[in-house]
Amino acid sequence: MMLPDPLTFEWDKGNSQKNWLKHGVRNSDAEEAFFDRQKRIAKDVFHSGKENRYILLGKTKKEIVLFIVFTIRKKTVRIISARKTNKQEARLYEQ
């Protein structure tokens, strides 16, 4: 799948702090993972109902691998959830 160019992000005001409070991941860290040249992107087939959702495994500048669920609306990336990967997800990223 191709990401929009230029890459822009939209955050839901009601959820803007959710990833930090729940998972310790800042919005800026989640955005950094999209610029990782080694990132992996797959369609989230289990949660793509009304809109297509995708999963991204990507590394931040601090070398933390994140698991990110996102959608694309009008050429803008809307991050739904971002957290640190578990061991199995980290291995998928490294392969």
C-alpha positions in Angstrom: 0.0 0.0 0.0 1.2 3.5 -0.8 1.1 6.2 1.8 0.0 9.7 0.8 2.6 12.2 -0.3 3.1 14.6 1.4 2.5 12.6 4.6 0.2 14.6 6.9 -1.4 13.4 10.2 -4.7 14.1 11.9 -5.4 13.4 15.5 -8.9 13.1 17.1 -9.0 15.7 19.9 -10.8 13.3 22.2 -8.1 10.7 21.8 -5.0 12.9 21.4 -3.6 11.8 24.7 -4.9 8.2 24.7 -1.7 6.6 23.4 0.5 8.4 25.9 -1.8 7.7 28.9 -2.5 4.0 28.0 0.8 2.9 26.2 3.4 5.6 27.0 3.7 6.5 23.3 3.7 10.2 22.3 1.9 11.3 19.1 5.2 12.6 17.7 6.8 9.1 18.2 4.0 7.4 16.4 4.4 9.9 13.5 8.2 9.2 13.3 7.5 5.5 12.7 5.9 6.3 9.3 9.3 7.7 8.1 11.2 4.5 9.0 12.5 3.0 5.7 12.2 -0.5 7.2 8.6 -0.1 8.2 6.1 -2.9 7.5 2.5 -2.2 6.5 -0.4 -4.6 6.3 -4.2 -4.4 5.9 -6.0 -4.9 9.2 -8.5 -7.4 7.9 -10.2 -7.9 11.3 -11.0 -4.3 11.9 -11.6 -2.9 8.4 -15.4 -2.4 8.5 -16.7 1.0 7.5 -13.2 2.0 6.4 -9.9 0.3 5.5 -7.6 0.1 8.5 -3.9 -0.7 8.3 -1.2 -1.9 10.7 2.3 -0.4 10.6 5.3 -1.8 12.4 8.0 1.0 12.5 10.9 2.3 14.5 11.2 5.7 16.0 14.4 7.8 16.1 15.0 6.3 19.6 15.0 2.8 18.1 11.6 1.8 19.6 9.5 -0.4 17.4 5.8 0.5 17.5 2.6 -1.2 16.5 0.3 1.4 14.9 -3.3 1.0 13.7 -4.3 3.8 11.2 -6.6 4.7 8.4 -6.3 7.2 5.6 -9.0 9.9 5.2 -8.7 12.4 2.3 -5.0 11.8 1.9 -4.4 12.3 5.6 -3.2 9.6 8.0 -5.4 9.2 11.0 -3.7 7.2 13.8 -6.2 5.2 15.8 -3.8 3.4 18.2 0.0 3.3 18.8 1.8 1.1 21.3 5.2 -0.6 21.7 5.4 -4.0 20.0 5.3 -7.3 21.8 8.1 -9.9 21.2 6.3 -11.6 18.3 5.6 -8.3 16.6 9.1 -7.1 17.0 10.4 -10.3 15.4 8.1 -9.7 12.4 9.5 -6.2 12.0 13.1 -7.5 12.1 12.5 -10.2 9.4 
